Amino acid sequence: MASTRTLAFEIGTEEIPAFDLKSATEALPGLVADALDAVRIPHGDVAAYSSPRRLIAVVDAVADQTEALDEVFRGPAARIAFDEAGAPTKAAVGFARGKGLTVDDLERREVDGVEYVFASRHVDAQPTRELLPGVLRGVIEGISWPKSCRWGTTREVFTRPVRWLVALLGDEVVPVEFAGLTAGNVTWGHRFLAPGPHEVPCADDLVSVVEAAKVVPSQEAREAIIRAGVAEAEQATGFRAELPAKTLTEVINLSEFPTVMVGSFDEEFLRVPEEIIVDAMLMHQRYFPLYDADGRLTNRFIIVSNGNPAHEAVIVDGNERVVAARLYDAKFFYDEDLKNPLESYVGRLDEVVFQETLGTMRAKTERVTRLAAFIAAEAALAEADAADAVRAAQLAKADLVTNAVVEFTSVQGVMGSYYAAASGESDQVAQAIADHYRPRFAGDELPASQVGRVVAMADKLDTICGLFAVGQAPTGSSDPFALRRAALGILSILDAGLPVALGPAVDESLGIYAADGLDFDAAAVRAEVMEFFLTRQRVMLRDAGVAADVIDAVLAAGVEEPVTLAKRSFALRAAREDQAEAFEDLATAFARANNLRDADAGTAFDEGMLSAVEADLARAVEAADAAVAEALAADDYPAALAALAGLRAPIDAFFESTMIMDEDLAVRANRMRLLNAFVAVFANVADFGQMSKK
């Protein structure tokens, strides 16, 4: 058995973007393992380490030699490989050449009575150290980055310029070459605390040498340090920090040696809306705000520094100066915006393009206002609430041209609500403006009121219908306008109880576009939009654990409304689980009846020709048909399913005692019509035949 050694490989770079670093670190072990496996180098586990300036892979138990390989390949039949005179054909020559052999190296073997040509090839074991330079260069080139760059005079690309390489197999340097660099045994530490160079004696020492150079080369370890520092800061101040996952991930991957510090700003800025202050700290500066016991924002914040902790006072002072400048800007913009009522900004929305063909944000505002009025009427809102919905729709986008939102884009909608309140609009209108972007993502809060939900639905539906109408529907993984997210938002709003049918709302939205002069095939676009929503609802149902055959059974009944699909799918699943055996038998009986029936024969059977068992089925069908119709009219799907379940016994008895294909053609035809009537009861409920396909 070949001896083994540890392989350590480090790519040293300029600072890598935080989220790109996280993705690369997660992908690196698989990438290295696959590269070693591709050249048959036996190895143990692969561990990945990283910091903003490096990616490290450490591989246990790398064999000094590859595994020898004996391969046997079956080629074409001998009658194809050789002509009648026994001379090799092009098929034989090509097969041999493809395996690196000559025709003389081929063998003939019989398999299942047919003679084939075979090629045998032996690959000797090779020293691992000879293969590693190419393998590790392939790893560098194989890392996927959203964006890459070139630097210097080389043609190689990477996410950021590569400044050093370390590659060691045991204590032996692996001379990997990339971008004018050749790997060695020298690494570099923290830019300020221990820059280096630092010599690495052997592969097993790489991580410890990096750690000694004031670098924490583990995302998990850096997160633990940050969380511990935040806990200490909370205890010292008596306040509570919020650590949003996205910002925390970014901060973890922005520092090699994180140190938690606490800064403050002038309390005067607390008169600015909290959302702007939090945006300035989280989004722009990656600080974490601190809140008091009552959840109110304080003038203290947490800094995660990558500098020298010995200079904490200087670092904190510098960060306080930065945040003060941002907050001075925020306060100035806010005060300036308040000098005019929110309504005065609506006219300036002509300056903002919504979409090239669909016009400006002002045109969108006018469409959304009309659509909100329609949805409010469909939802039967009280007159005052409907008026608030229309007013909120008129003002919802006005803050996009205010100074504060231009500078702090993430507070759009929120700032509009502040300006609306300051302009004397009702609390409900102001809240609806703040909420109309919700839900912004899966699991986000819904708008607080029905008025807000009406405006949110109108805004999202206008976007979806308009972009489908101009051929900008999502394709594959491309969804630049986040239409899938908008559709999920609408579905969440409808599922939460906004009493509006989607189909008529889509018709209204498309009608508004047509009335405004947009040229498109309304019927085709409507079909695409409704299918888009049904697909999203289907995904949501599958995520909720509803079986595909249950969803298909409901869809086959002609359901168009996503909310109806959801309600019926959950009810059908529940009924199936509660009465599993009965529903499986009913599904089988339905499938049998559906296969035997003659759809062209109609449902008008002759009662006088029915046997006692057939008459029992006929009465059951008549009763179930009436019960199902009544249940569906009341939107009571469970009751409709219960009515169908009552058909199980009579249909079972019918099939057990009745020969459908009777020699008497009149009797046969009458029984077909009875089966047609039985199947017709299911038509508006579910296609149980879908559920019988396992």
C-alpha positions in Angstrom: 0.0 0.0 0.0 1.4 3.4 -1.0 2.4 5.8 1.8 0.3 8.9 2.4 0.9 12.5 3.3 -1.2 15.7 3.9 -1.8 18.0 1.0 -2.2 21.7 1.8 -3.0 24.3 -0.8 -3.6 28.1 -0.3 -4.6 30.7 -2.8 -3.7 34.2 -1.5 -5.6 37.1 -3.0 -6.7 40.7 -2.6 -9.9 40.9 -0.6 -12.6 38.6 -2.0 -16.3 39.9 -1.9 -18.0 38.4 1.1 -20.8 36.4 -0.4 -18.6 35.1 -3.2 -16.1 34.0 -0.6 -18.8 32.1 1.3 -19.9 30.3 -1.9 -16.4 29.4 -2.9 -15.5 28.0 0.5 -18.6 25.8 0.4 -17.7 24.5 -3.1 -14.0 24.0 -2.5 -13.9 20.6 -0.8 -16.0 19.0 -3.6 -13.9 20.7 -6.3 -10.6 19.4 -4.8 -12.0 15.9 -4.2 -13.3 15.6 -7.8 -10.0 16.9 -9.2 -8.0 14.2 -7.3 -10.5 11.5 -8.1 -10.3 12.4 -11.8 -6.6 11.3 -11.9 -7.1 8.4 -9.5 -5.1 9.9 -6.6 -6.4 8.2 -3.4 -7.1 10.6 -0.6 -9.0 11.2 2.7 -11.2 14.0 3.8 -11.0 17.5 2.3 -11.3 20.5 4.6 -11.8 24.0 3.4 -10.7 27.2 5.3 -11.0 30.8 4.2 -10.6 34.4 5.1 -11.1 37.5 2.9 -7.6 37.2 1.5 -7.3 33.4 1.1 -8.8 30.1 0.2 -7.3 27.0 1.8 -7.8 23.3 1.1 -6.3 20.6 3.4 -6.5 17.0 2.2 -5.8 14.1 4.5 -4.0 10.9 3.5 -3.0 11.7 0.0 -1.3 8.7 -1.5 2.2 9.1 -3.0 1.1 7.1 -6.1 -2.1 6.9 -8.1 -3.8 3.6 -8.4 -2.8 1.4 -11.3 -5.7 0.8 -13.7 -6.7 -2.1 -16.0 -9.5 -1.3 -18.4 -11.3 -3.5 -20.9 -13.5 -1.9 -23.6 -16.0 -3.7 -25.8 -16.0 -2.5 -29.3 -18.1 -3.3 -32.4 -19.1 -6.8 -33.5 -16.3 -8.6 -35.3 -18.4 -8.8 -38.5 -18.5 -5.0 -38.5 -14.9 -4.6 -37.4 -13.5 -6.8 -40.1 -14.5 -7.4 -43.7 -15.0 -10.7 -45.4 -11.3 -11.0 -46.2 -10.5 -10.4 -42.5 -9.1 -6.9 -43.1 -9.9 -4.3 -40.4 -12.6 -1.8 -41.3 -12.7 1.9 -40.4 -14.8 0.9 -37.4 -12.0 -1.3 -36.0 -9.3 1.3 -36.8 -11.3 4.1 -35.1 -12.1 2.0 -32.1 -8.4 1.1 -31.5 -7.2 4.6 -32.1 -9.7 6.0 -29.6 -8.2 3.8 -26.9 -4.6 4.6 -27.8 -4.0 1.2 -29.4 -3.4 -0.3 -32.8 -5.7 -2.9 -34.6 -3.2 -5.6 -33.8 -3.8 -5.0 -30.1 -7.5 -5.8 -30.3 -8.9 -9.1 -29.2 -11.9 -11.1 -30.3 -14.3 -12.5 -27.6 -17.7 -14.1 -27.8 -20.6 -12.6 -25.8 -24.0 -14.3 -25.8 -23.2 -16.0 -29.1 -21.9 -12.8 -30.8 -18.2 -12.2 -31.4 -17.0 -8.7 -30.5 -13.6 -7.0 -30.6 -12.2 -5.8 -27.2 -9.4 -3.5 -26.2 -7.4 -4.0 -23.0 -5.4 -1.2 -21.5 -3.1 -1.0 -18.5 -2.3 2.3 -16.9 0.7 2.2 -14.5 0.6 3.9 -11.2 2.2 7.4 -11.3 3.8 9.6 -8.7 1.3 11.9 -7.2 3.8 14.8 -7.0 4.0 14.8 -10.8 0.3 15.2 -11.2 -0.5 17.7 -8.5 0.7 20.9 -10.3 -1.8 20.3 -13.0 -4.5 19.2 -10.6 -4.2 22.2 -8.4 -4.0 24.6 -11.2 -7.3 23.1 -12.4 -8.8 23.7 -9.0 -7.9 27.4 -9.2 -9.4 27.6 -12.7 -12.4 25.6 -11.7 -13.7 27.8 -8.9 -16.8 29.6 -10.2 -17.2 33.3 -9.6 -20.0 35.7 -10.4 -17.4 38.1 -11.8 -13.7 37.7 -12.5 -10.8 40.0 -13.5 -7.4 40.1 -15.1 -4.4 41.9 -13.7 -0.8 42.6 -14.7 0.2 41.1 -18.0 -1.2 37.6 -17.6 -4.2 36.1 -19.3 -5.5 34.1 -16.3 -8.6 35.3 -14.5 -9.8 35.1 -10.9 -12.3 37.0 -8.7 -9.5 39.2 -7.4 -5.7 39.4 -8.2 -3.8 36.4 -6.8 -0.8 37.5 -4.8 0.7 34.2 -3.5 0.3 30.4 -3.6 1.3 27.8 -1.1 1.2 24.1 -2.1 2.8 21.4 0.1 2.6 17.6 -0.1 4.0 16.8 3.3 7.1 18.9 3.5 7.6 18.9 -0.3 6.7 22.0 -2.3 4.3 21.4 -5.2 5.3 23.8 -8.0 1.8 25.0 -9.1 2.0 27.8 -11.6 -0.7 30.4 -12.1 -0.8 34.0 -13.3 3.0 34.3 -13.2 3.3 32.9 -9.7 4.8 29.6 -8.6 3.7 28.0 -5.4 6.1 27.8 -2.5 6.0 27.4 1.3 5.5 31.0 2.3 2.2 32.5 3.3 1.2 36.0 4.4 -0.7 37.0 7.5 -3.1 39.8 8.6 -2.3 43.0 6.7 -1.6 45.1 9.9 -1.1 42.7 12.8 1.3 40.1 11.3 1.8 40.7 7.5 4.7 38.3 7.2 6.1 36.6 5.2 5.6 33.4 7.2 7.3 30.1 6.3 5.2 26.9 6.4 7.4 23.9 7.4 4.9 21.3 6.1 1.3 20.8 5.0 0.1 19.9 8.4 1.3 23.3 9.7 -0.4 25.6 7.2 -3.5 26.3 9.1 -1.7 26.8 12.4 0.9 29.2 10.8 -2.0 31.2 9.3 -3.7 31.4 12.7 -0.4 32.5 14.4 -0.3 35.3 11.8 -3.4 36.8 13.3 -5.8 35.3 10.8 -8.9 33.3 11.8 -9.3 31.0 8.7 -12.7 29.7 9.5 -16.1 31.3 8.9 -17.6 29.4 11.9 -14.8 30.6 14.2 -15.1 34.2 13.1 -18.9 34.1 13.6 -18.3 32.7 17.1 -15.9 35.4 18.0 -18.3 38.1 16.7 -21.3 36.7 18.6 -19.2 36.5 21.8 -18.1 40.1 21.3 -21.6 41.2 20.7 -22.8 39.4 23.8 -20.1 41.2 25.8 -21.2 44.6 24.3 -24.8 43.9 25.2 -23.9 43.1 28.8 -21.8 46.2 29.0 -24.3 48.6 27.5 -27.5 47.0 28.7 -28.9 47.1 25.2 -29.8 44.5 22.7 -28.2 44.0 19.2 -30.0 42.8 16.1 -27.8 40.7 13.7 -29.6 40.3 10.4 -28.3 37.1 8.7 -27.3 38.7 5.5 -25.3 41.5 7.1 -23.8 39.1 9.6 -22.6 36.8 6.8 -21.1 39.8 5.1 -19.3 41.0 8.2 -18.0 37.5 8.9 -16.3 37.5 5.5 -15.0 41.1 5.7 -12.5 40.5 8.5 -9.6 38.2 9.1 -9.3 39.0 12.8 -12.6 40.4 13.9 -12.9 42.6 17.0 -16.2 43.9 18.3 -16.3 47.5 19.4 -19.1 49.9 20.4 -19.6 53.4 18.9 -22.3 56.1 19.3 -23.8 59.0 17.5 -25.5 62.2 18.5 -29.0 61.6 19.9 -30.3 64.4 17.7 -30.3 62.0 14.8 -32.9 59.8 16.6 -35.5 62.3 15.4 -34.9 60.9 11.9 -37.1 57.9 11.0 -35.5 54.8 12.5 -35.5 53.0 9.2 -33.1 55.5 7.6 -30.7 55.2 10.6 -30.8 51.4 10.5 -30.3 51.5 6.7 -27.3 53.8 7.0 -25.7 51.5 9.6 -26.6 48.0 8.3 -26.6 48.5 4.5 -24.0 51.1 4.0 -21.6 50.7 6.9 -22.2 47.1 8.2 -22.8 48.3 11.8 -25.3 46.6 14.0 -27.8 48.9 15.8 -28.5 48.5 19.5 -32.0 48.7 21.0 -33.2 49.4 24.5 -35.4 47.0 26.6 -38.5 48.5 25.0 -37.3 47.9 21.5 -36.5 51.5 20.8 -33.4 52.3 18.7 -30.6 53.9 20.7 -27.7 56.0 19.6 -25.2 53.2 20.2 -24.1 50.7 17.6 -21.6 47.8 17.2 -18.6 47.8 14.9 -16.8 44.7 13.8 -13.2 45.9 13.1 -10.5 44.2 11.2 -7.9 46.6 12.6 -5.5 46.5 15.5 -7.5 46.2 18.8 -4.8 48.2 20.5 -6.0 51.2 18.6 -9.7 50.8 19.5 -10.2 54.4 20.4 -8.9 55.6 17.0 -11.0 53.0 15.1 -14.2 53.8 17.0 -13.6 57.5 16.4 -13.1 57.0 12.7 -16.3 54.9 12.4 -18.3 57.5 14.4 -17.2 60.2 12.1 -18.3 58.1 9.1 -21.7 57.3 10.5 -22.2 60.9 11.6 -21.7 62.1 8.0 -24.2 59.6 6.8 -26.8 60.6 9.4 -26.2 64.3 8.7 -27.1 63.6 5.1 -30.1 61.5 6.1 -31.4 64.2 8.4 -30.9 66.9 5.7 -32.7 64.9 3.1 -35.6 64.0 5.4 -36.0 67.7 6.5 -35.9 68.8 2.8 -38.5 66.2 1.8 -40.9 67.3 4.5 -41.1 70.8 3.0 -43.5 69.5 0.4 -46.6 67.3 0.7 -46.2 63.7 -0.6 -48.7 64.3 -3.4 -46.4 67.0 -4.9 -43.9 64.3 -5.8 -46.3 62.2 -7.9 -45.9 64.4 -11.0 -42.1 63.8 -10.9 -42.6 60.1 -11.3 -42.5 60.8 -15.0 -38.7 61.0 -14.4 -38.5 57.4 -13.4 -38.8 54.6 -16.1 -40.7 51.5 -15.0 -40.1 49.5 -18.1 -39.1 50.7 -21.6 -42.4 49.6 -23.3 -44.7 50.0 -20.3 -43.7 53.6 -19.5 -42.8 55.6 -16.4 -43.6 55.0 -12.8 -46.3 57.7 -13.1 -48.0 55.6 -15.8 -47.7 52.6 -13.5 -49.2 54.6 -10.6 -52.2 55.5 -12.7 -52.8 51.8 -13.7 -52.3 50.6 -10.2 -54.8 53.1 -8.9 -57.5 51.9 -11.4 -56.7 48.3 -10.6 -56.8 48.9 -6.8 -60.3 50.4 -7.2 -61.4 47.3 -9.0 -59.9 44.9 -6.5 -61.4 46.9 -3.6 -64.8 46.6 -5.2 -64.3 42.8 -5.7 -63.2 42.5 -2.1 -66.4 44.3 -1.0 -64.4 46.8 1.1 -66.4 49.5 2.9 -66.6 52.8 1.0 -64.1 54.5 3.3 -61.7 51.6 3.0 -62.0 51.5 -0.8 -61.3 55.2 -0.9 -58.2 54.7 1.2 -57.0 52.0 -1.1 -57.3 54.2 -4.1 -55.6 57.1 -2.3 -52.7 54.8 -1.1 -52.3 53.5 -4.6 -52.0 57.1 -5.9 -49.3 57.9 -3.4 -47.5 54.6 -3.1 -44.6 55.3 -5.5 -44.3 59.0 -4.8 -41.4 58.6 -2.4 -39.2 57.1 -5.2 -38.2 60.7 -6.2 -37.6 62.0 -2.7 -34.1 62.8 -1.6 -34.1 60.2 1.2 -35.1 57.3 -1.0 -32.8 58.3 -3.8 -29.9 58.1 -1.2 -31.3 55.2 0.9 -33.2 53.0 -1.6 -34.1 50.2 0.8 -36.5 52.5 2.7 -38.8 53.1 -0.2 -42.4 52.7 0.9 -41.4 53.3 4.5 -40.5 56.9 3.8 -43.6 57.4 1.8 -45.6 56.4 4.9 -43.8 59.0 7.1 -44.3 61.7 4.4 -48.0 60.7 4.0 -48.6 61.0 7.8 -46.8 64.4 7.8 -49.0 65.5 4.9 -52.2 64.8 6.8 -53.1 61.5 5.1 -55.0 58.9 7.2 -53.2 56.4 9.3 -54.6 53.6 7.1 -53.3 55.2 3.9 -49.9 55.8 5.4 -49.7 52.2 6.6 -50.8 50.9 3.2 -48.0 52.9 1.5 -45.5 51.3 3.9 -46.9 47.8 3.3 -47.5 47.8 -0.4 -44.1 46.1 -1.2 -44.9 43.3 1.2 -44.5 40.4 1.3 -41.0 41.0 -0.1 -39.8 37.5 0.2 -41.0 34.1 1.5 -42.0 34.3 5.1 -42.2 38.1 5.1 -45.1 39.8 6.9 -48.2 40.5 4.9 -49.7 44.0 4.7 -51.4 44.7 8.0 -54.8 45.7 6.6 -57.1 44.7 3.8 -56.4 48.2 2.3 -52.7 47.5 2.2 -53.3 44.1 0.7 -55.4 45.5 -2.1 -52.7 48.0 -3.0 -49.9 45.4 -2.7 -51.9 43.0 -5.0 -52.6 45.7 -7.5 -49.0 46.8 -7.7 -47.6 43.3 -8.1 -50.3 42.2 -10.5 -49.8 45.2 -12.7 -46.1 44.3 -12.9 -46.7 40.7 -13.8 -49.4 41.3 -16.4 -47.5 44.1 -18.0 -44.2 42.2 -18.4 -46.0 39.1 -19.7 -47.8 41.3 -22.2 -44.5 42.6 -23.6 -42.8 39.2 -23.6 -40.7 39.6 -20.5 -41.9 36.6 -18.6 -39.3 34.7 -16.5 -37.2 32.1 -18.4 -35.4 29.3 -16.7 -33.4 30.8 -13.8 -33.6 34.3 -15.2 -36.2 36.5 -13.5 -34.8 40.1 -13.6 -38.1 41.7 -12.5 -38.6 39.2 -9.7 -42.0 38.1 -11.1 -41.9 34.8 -9.3 -41.5 36.6 -6.0 -44.4 39.0 -6.9 -46.6 36.0 -7.8 -45.8 34.3 -4.5 -46.6 37.5 -2.7 -50.1 37.8 -4.4 -50.8 34.1 -3.6 -49.9 34.7 0.1 -52.2 37.7 0.2 -55.1 35.7 -1.3 -54.4 32.7 0.9 -54.5 35.0 3.9 -58.2 35.8 3.1 -58.4 38.7 0.7 -61.8 37.7 -0.9 -60.8 38.3 -4.5 -60.8 36.0 -7.5 -57.5 36.1 -9.4 -58.9 35.6 -12.9 -61.1 38.7 -13.0 -58.3 40.8 -11.5 -55.9 39.6 -14.3 -58.6 40.4 -16.9 -59.0 43.9 -15.4 -55.2 44.5 -15.4 -54.8 43.4 -19.0 -57.9 45.4 -19.9 -56.2 48.6 -18.4 -53.1 48.0 -20.5 -55.2 47.5 -23.6 -57.2 50.6 -22.9 -53.9 52.5 -22.6 -52.8 51.4 -26.1 -50.6 48.5 -25.4 -50.8 46.0 -28.3 -50.8 42.3 -27.3 -52.8 39.1 -27.6 -55.0 39.4 -24.5 -56.3 35.7 -24.5 -52.8 34.3 -24.9 -51.3 36.5 -22.3 -54.1 35.8 -19.9 -53.5 32.0 -20.3 -49.8 32.5 -19.7 -50.4 34.6 -16.5 -52.9 32.2 -15.0 -50.6 29.2 -15.7 -47.7 31.1 -14.2 -49.8 31.5 -10.9 -50.9 27.9 -10.9 -47.3 26.8 -11.3 -46.3 28.9 -8.4 -49.2 27.6 -6.3 -48.3 24.0 -7.3 -44.7 24.6 -6.1 -46.0 26.0 -2.8 -48.3 22.9 -2.3 -45.5 20.5 -3.0 -43.3 22.4 -0.5 -46.2 21.9 2.0 -46.2 18.2 1.5 -49.1 17.7 -0.9 -48.6 14.8 -3.3 -48.4 15.5 -7.0 -51.2 13.2 -7.8 -53.5 15.0 -5.5 -52.7 18.3 -7.2 -53.1 16.8 -10.6 -56.5 15.4 -9.6 -57.8 18.8 -8.6 -56.3 20.5 -11.7 -57.9 18.0 -14.0 -61.3 19.2 -12.8 -60.6 22.5 -14.5 -59.6 24.5 -11.5 -58.2 27.9 -12.6 -58.0 29.9 -9.3 -54.8 29.2 -7.4 -56.5 29.7 -4.0 -59.2 27.2 -5.0 -56.4 24.8 -6.1 -54.8 25.1 -2.6 -58.1 24.7 -0.7 -59.2 21.7 -2.7 -55.8 20.0 -2.6 -55.5 20.3 1.2 -59.1 19.0 1.6 -58.5 16.1 -0.8 -55.2 15.2 1.0 -57.0 15.3 4.3 -59.8 13.1 3.1 -57.4 10.7 1.5 -55.4 10.4 4.7 -58.4 10.1 7.0 -60.1 7.4 4.8 -57.1 6.0 2.9 -58.5 2.6 2.0 -61.9 4.0 0.9 -60.4 6.7 -1.2 -57.9 4.4 -2.9 -60.8 2.0 -3.8 -62.9 4.9 -5.0 -60.0 6.1 -7.2 -59.6 2.6 -8.6 -63.4 2.3 -9.3 -63.4 5.7 -10.9 -60.5 4.8 -13.2 -62.2 1.6 -14.2 -65.5 3.4 -14.9 -63.7 6.1 -16.8 -61.9 3.6 -19.0 -65.0 1.6 -19.8 -67.5 4.4 -20.4 -68.5 5.7 -23.8 -68.4 9.5 -23.5 -70.5 9.9 -26.7 -73.4 7.9 -25.3 -74.5 10.6 -22.9 -75.9 10.2 -19.4 -79.7 9.7 -20.1 -80.0 6.0 -19.0 -83.3 4.2 -19.0 -84.4 3.5 -15.4 -86.7 0.7 -16.6 -83.8 -1.3 -17.8 -81.8 -1.2 -14.6 -81.3 -4.2 -12.3 -81.6 -3.7 -8.6 -77.9 -3.1 -8.2 -77.9 -0.7 -11.1 -80.8 1.1 -9.6 -79.0 1.5 -6.3 -76.1 3.0 -8.1 -78.4 5.3 -10.1 -80.0 6.6 -6.9 -76.6 7.1 -5.3 -75.3 9.0 -8.3 -78.4 11.3 -8.3 -78.0 12.0 -4.6 -74.3 12.6 -4.9 -74.7 14.9 -7.9 -77.1 17.1 -6.0 -74.9 17.1 -2.8 -71.7 17.9 -4.8 -73.4 20.8 -6.6 -74.7 22.2 -3.3 -71.3 21.8 -1.6 -69.3 23.4 -4.4 -71.8 26.3 -4.5 -71.1 26.9 -0.8 -67.3 26.4 -1.4 -67.4 23.4 0.9 -65.0 21.1 -0.8 -64.7 18.6 2.1 -68.5 18.2 1.9 -68.2 17.5 -1.8 -65.6 14.9 -1.2 -67.8 13.3 1.5 -70.6 13.0 -1.1 -68.2 11.3 -3.5 -67.1 8.9 -0.8 -70.7 7.8 -0.5 -70.5 6.3 -4.0 -67.9 3.7 -3.1 -70.2 1.0 -1.9 -72.7 1.2 -4.8 -70.0 1.3 -7.5 -68.2 -1.6 -5.9 -71.4 -3.6 -5.9 -72.1 -2.6 -9.5 -68.8 -3.9 -10.7 -69.0 -7.1 -8.7 -72.3 -8.1 -10.1 -72.6 -6.5 -13.5 -71.2 -7.5 -16.8 -70.8 -4.2 -18.6 -70.2 -5.5 -22.0 -73.5 -7.4 -22.2 -74.4 -9.3 -25.4 -77.6 -7.3 -25.5 -76.4 -4.0 -27.1 -79.3 -2.0 -25.6 -78.4 -3.2 -22.1 -74.7 -2.5 -22.8 -75.5 1.0 -24.0 -77.7 1.7 -21.0 -75.0 0.6 -18.6 -72.5 2.8 -20.4 -74.8 5.8 -19.9 -75.0 4.9 -16.2 -71.2 4.9 -16.0 -71.1 8.2 -17.8 -73.5 9.6 -15.1 -71.2 8.2 -12.4 -68.1 9.8 -13.9 -69.8 13.1 -14.5 -70.4 13.6 -10.7 -66.6 13.8 -10.3 -66.1 16.3 -13.2 -66.1 19.5 -11.1 -64.4 18.0 -8.0 -61.4 16.0 -8.9 -60.1 13.4 -11.4 -59.7 10.4 -9.1 -58.1 8.5 -12.0 -55.0 10.6 -11.4 -54.8 9.3 -7.9 -55.0 5.7 -8.9 -51.8 6.0 -11.0 -49.1 4.8 -8.7 
